[in-house]
Amino acid sequence: MVVTKDSIIGDVLDANRDTAPFFFEMGMHCLGCPSARGESIGDACAVHGVDADELVAKINKFLADK
């Protein structure tokens, strides 16, 4: 799986639950709520004031190293 800013958070979590800490780090603690499950990484980063490109790069590196 390759993650982009348009990837839906719920899809990323479904593909690999071990990515949850990356979302916790950015301040997104309600990963199970309907909004978070259907929100894109880019949208969530905008709301939380986090660099989406940096988060996507971290997640993709983590997934590639698995």
PyMOL commands that set and color helices and strands:
alter all, ss='L'
color gray80, all
select helices_A, chain A and resi 9-15+17-25+34-38+41-48+52-65
alter helices_A, ss='H'
color red, helices_A
deselect
rebuild
show_as cartoon
